[in-house]
Amino acid sequence: MLVPEQVDLFLGGGRGGGKSYALALLALRHIEQYGVRARILYIRKTYKGLADFELLTRELFGTIYGQAARYNAAEHVWRLPNGGYLELGQLETHADYAKYQGRSFTLLIADEVGQFASPDLLDLLRSNLRGPADVPVRVVLAANPGGPGHHWIAKRYVFRAAPWSPFLEPKSKRQWLYAPSTFATNAFIDRAQYQEQLEAACPHDPELLRAWTLGDWTVARGAYFATVIDEDRNAVDPWTQIPDGWDAYLTHDFGSSAPSATYLVAKSPGELGPDGRFYARDSLVLVDELVTAKRDRPNEGLGWTVPVLAEEIRRMCDRWEAPPAGVADDAIFARSGHSIGSIANEFSRSGVFFTPAKKADRISGWQIMRRLLADAGKPDVPGLYVSRAASYFWETVPFLPRDEKRVDDVDSSGPDHAADAVRYGCLRQSAQLVAVEWF
């Protein structure tokens, strides 16, 4: 309620956090402020989904306005005493959108947007936001993690910035804010009883329970990294510099028809980072990424040549004042049989220097990476942390499935390019630690 109206909102917590009541209060305030100029559209995917919000508004508006607030149940429209207008609508297909085409609204509220596998219909509704110059237009979305739309919601709104920190969302070109909540902070329900009901609803699905109770958007039911990635532990706010005394290196997975993924890694000497967070000695922070994937096609590459890719890698390193050197997939060191030599030779001639990651057994590398992810946040052992600016990582890694035939491995048919690159960086770290311990 304190967020300026010029900022769009994503209410993205767990179940029972009070999101629907907050949506009703935001609608009420908008009506009270702007009266007859306030035109609000509240959207759910199905008409059946409107029932709970209809009851909530009957209780709220009835308490405040009494008989002066009129509700047309056939049209699903509230008309308030000061002329304000609130319509409860349904949107499931492009044919449904025809009901709203050409109409104007000053506030668009969409609840349970995780039921939308794609944001396309919701994006179309933005064209209906129009109002007088002194009435701010706004979009407010709400969802729980774990639904069909989990991936696009997490990519757009959750991993852009820390909770309660405004950020620019490129698609809408608007300032947004991610506002999480959980039932544990909702004083208006019996929290102990609600916890029991949630546990009873998913006794064999601990990941879904974690999504519902903690509002954790890194949850991916059955995914390879599901039990070791946690937004609160592993996601860090974007850095602006790498502190003096921190080792910095690249870790790279090459691709052409498939994406290349390159990460700049900062290794902690055991001190506070620029974000004020303490990072145990030898912790790894992925501070930046360069990925050549097509938009919304995480498994398709842009076909960049090595010189073009190397130039962009050098630019990334220059921004951070870091050396353009690190580790890469062993395969790029194989000679191709012509005068150019290996892909690694091409990188060297272009000013980027890689050494083999010595990846050895894939599963050993995955276990090292899993352990570092799980240990993030501990004060005495190294962990793996990832900038929220590393959007491709957050779009793909938490949701990679297991290989059905080899459950200790990642299914390599998925977009595992970021995961592979990070694994190489973790192997480099592990090899150095083993060498130190042996010495």
Beta strands, then each sheet from edge to edge (+ up, - down):
strand 1: 8-11
strand 2: 39-44
strand 3: 70-72
strand 4: 77-79
strand 5: 85-90
strand 6: 107-110
strand 7: 138-142
strand 8: 167-169
strand 9: 174-179
strand 10: 235-236
strand 11: 247-253
strand 12: 261-267
strand 13: 271-272
strand 14: 278-279
strand 15: 284-291
strand 16: 293-294
strand 17: 297-301
strand 18: 325-328
strand 19: 353-356
strand 20: 384-387
sheet 1: 3+ 4- 5+ 2+ 6+ 7+ 1+ 9+ 8-
sheet 2: 10+ 20+ 15+ 12- 11+ 18+ 19+
sheet 3: 13+ 14-
sheet 4: 16+ 17-
end
